[in-house]
Amino acid sequence: MYRYDSTDQQLIDERVSQYRGQMARHLAGELSDDELRPLRLQNGLYIQRHGPMLRIAIPYGMLSSAQLRKLAEISRRYDRAVGHFTTRQNMQLNWPQFEETPEILAELASVEMHAVQTSGNCIRNITSDHFAGVAPDELVDPRPYCELLRQWSTFHPEFAFLPRKFKIAVNAAAQDRAVIRAHDIGLEVISDERGEIGFKVLVGGGLGRTPILGKVVREFLPRRHILSYLEAILRLYNRYGRRDNMYKARIKILVQALGIEEFARQVEAEWAHLRNGETTVTDAEFDRISGHFEPPAWEALPVEDPVHSARLATDKAFANWVKRCVHAHKTPGYAAVTLSLKAPGVAPGDISEAQMIAVADLADRFSFGELRVSHEQNLILSDVRLGDLHELWQLARGQRLATANIGLLTDMICCPGGDLCALANARSLPIAAAVHDKFDDLDYLYDIGDISLNISGCMNSCGHHHVANIGILGVDKNDEEWYQITVGGQQGNSATIGKVIGPSFYAQEVPEVIEALINVYLEQRTASERFIDTWQRVGADPFKARAYAGRDRRRTAKVAGKDSNIKEIVNA
Amino acid sequence: MPRIIKHMQVIEDHWQMLTLAEGETPEAVALPAEPTLLPLAVWLLRRDEIVAAGLELGVWLDAGEGPEALADDLERLPVIGVNFPKFTDGRSYSSARLLRERYAYHGEIRALGDVQQDQLFYMRRCGIDAYAVRADKDIDKALAGLAVFSETYQAAVDQPQPLFRRRAAHRQEAA
């Protein structure tokens, strides 16, 4: 993975000093709350429902075991010994002390980490494929491009105060695992007919209040032009993106207003001034950064490991875990492993201090001391020998990190919701817990098969509910928590925005409605169909009819008030 | 006399900024005799009159007003102001860069409006070289904002070479 040189380190150290000074000026009364706000946000510090929340950057999801141990230590010393992974592959601490945040950033800097631009109206953490560098279906490793973009976007002087946040994702594989079409800029690494590496550039995607999939603004951009071309896009956005209404301020609204052809024309016109300048990336720089992502010392192994194959045949629980949590690797004898952070009884994406330490140990022992965070809020050990899988499974199981539910209904993407987040309209964690309770039988989950269920506590859509097969969105109606359900969304190459099936539901109805939707699928599916396939074939009507069967919206609203315990109702 | 930051130090400054009050129009507003930054609308409407009178005047661009409108006038303007109506309104960073990099403007570019210590580094990088720090802030302390980072990744006005080109040069020297 990328390691800082003295300049990278110096910049991050200077950032800590700058932030320390800003906090000191705030505490001395020289910077008001409002004046501090944009400064602390660009260092990841939010003020939330119960106090501050600090979002730590994990560039394109890459972590070393030493960094994870530092996160564990920070979570113990400065928080409640727990961290939360996000859909931007970052980590959030939900209980830090406001005054201690400069110390936390200094601790992070000691392991080449930071919280730079994890919030605010600036270029956010670059995200990518969590199987980067090991996926059998990838053209090249996308991480050097991510790192190039990380450095370019860090403290960019022209684009620190954009109309709104700006998210970039990079995919280099046949299957898009980075949801690039749901980003302000999505980059797909491709090669042209002469074998030159470059990018297909998509722009104007995003979830939130107005979910839109990105459109192609350029079919092929040679890689050396990537920075100047992005500067042209960002400059247009910085100058002409709407600033009068925060809900219409994302670049997708500008792209929509101009139309993609006119937007592309303006980008080309701006870029004509910028291309072939000093910002043109040199081969030497691509080589320098790529050198940081050399493959680890993989051993020459046979494609199959006979001991592993024998265990698969005899140990059903292990075989189930392998089926859901072990993924193909481009090198014979190796596999990538997902450690599920979606165990029952735990908030999706949460990890305890003890688990962090344990995972760091597992990474050292089985996967060359590195790991990745997925945007689905799980952890990946990318380079595990087949012969080690059984032992890894046993150790992971001991830490409750081996729930065999990856890609299944309970592998939910879920934001912290109204329990923690000041923006949320409704809680999302109790819904996730209720889904776990209702669908606690693994064999039933295996029978349902591949399906995605995502939960967002408000329109900001941090839980990516728009691109889930079943999406749940918390809405506030007259101070009560309601949940709108969308169906038919998906991520990947055929990314689709789900459709709202009708009026929203009260909290205790949600698990029943999910069950109703799944029952329609189970009854109507053909042998090879996933939930999404059946939905696309038979259409929305049978799903809608079942979801609303026997429900009287007005009566339900009176049954339970806002303070009722959702979990109790669900269990009752 | 008001003080601004210019040439990396705090100096006294005699320029004023004209803003149209309610009821005033670009056509009718009185042109001041003392050095003043005029709104773009006044300049565009009364350029000939201003030039003929030989007044020491500049122009300020609001955040939504690009430098394109001044492309033919740059030689006549010793100072161009770029306004930051809010700390978080970043449009004038682009205006300043365009003035320097596209239009080769060599006069003073002055940051006006909600200008505070923590923008100065980025402003400097974008080619702004004078800073009318908000009157209620300590301008002497704000000076520190110009020198927050000792290096920069991107090419910009102050450093036309991105770090990766200079890193390569360092490596070659070291080799």
Chai-1 contact restraints between the chains, C-beta under 6 A:
chainA,res_idxA,chainB,res_idxB,connection_type,confidence,min_distance_angstrom,max_distance_angstrom,comment,restraint_id
A,T7,B,E151,contact,1.0,0.0,6.0,A-B,restraint_1
A,L11,B,F149,contact,1.0,0.0,6.0,A-B,restraint_2
A,L11,B,E151,contact,1.0,0.0,6.0,A-B,restraint_3
A,E14,B,F149,contact,1.0,0.0,6.0,A-B,restraint_4
A,Q18,B,V148,contact,1.0,0.0,6.0,A-B,restraint_5
A,P38,B,T88,contact,1.0,0.0,6.0,A-B,restraint_6
A,L39,B,D118,contact,1.0,0.0,6.0,A-B,restraint_7
A,Q151,B,Y153,contact,1.0,0.0,6.0,A-B,restraint_8
A,W152,B,Y153,contact,1.0,0.0,6.0,A-B,restraint_9
A,W152,B,Q154,contact,1.0,0.0,6.0,A-B,restraint_10
A,T154,B,Y153,contact,1.0,0.0,6.0,A-B,restraint_11
A,H156,B,Q154,contact,1.0,0.0,6.0,A-B,restraint_12
A,P157,B,Y122,contact,1.0,0.0,6.0,A-B,restraint_13
A,P157,B,R125,contact,1.0,0.0,6.0,A-B,restraint_14
A,P157,B,C126,contact,1.0,0.0,6.0,A-B,restraint_15
A,P157,B,A156,contact,1.0,0.0,6.0,A-B,restraint_16
A,E158,B,Y93,contact,1.0,0.0,6.0,A-B,restraint_17
A,E158,B,S94,contact,1.0,0.0,6.0,A-B,restraint_18
A,E158,B,R97,contact,1.0,0.0,6.0,A-B,restraint_19
A,E158,B,C126,contact,1.0,0.0,6.0,A-B,restraint_20
A,A160,B,Y122,contact,1.0,0.0,6.0,A-B,restraint_21
A,F161,B,T88,contact,1.0,0.0,6.0,A-B,restraint_22
A,F161,B,G90,contact,1.0,0.0,6.0,A-B,restraint_23
A,R235,B,S94,contact,1.0,0.0,6.0,A-B,restraint_24
A,N238,B,G90,contact,1.0,0.0,6.0,A-B,restraint_25
A,N238,B,S94,contact,1.0,0.0,6.0,A-B,restraint_26
A,R239,B,R91,contact,1.0,0.0,6.0,A-B,restraint_27
A,R239,B,S94,contact,1.0,0.0,6.0,A-B,restraint_28
A,E278,B,A155,contact,1.0,0.0,6.0,A-B,restraint_29
A,E278,B,P160,contact,1.0,0.0,6.0,A-B,restraint_30
A,E278,B,Q161,contact,1.0,0.0,6.0,A-B,restraint_31
A,T279,B,A155,contact,1.0,0.0,6.0,A-B,restraint_32
A,T279,B,P162,contact,1.0,0.0,6.0,A-B,restraint_33
A,A284,B,A168,contact,1.0,0.0,6.0,A-B,restraint_34
A,E285,B,F164,contact,1.0,0.0,6.0,A-B,restraint_35
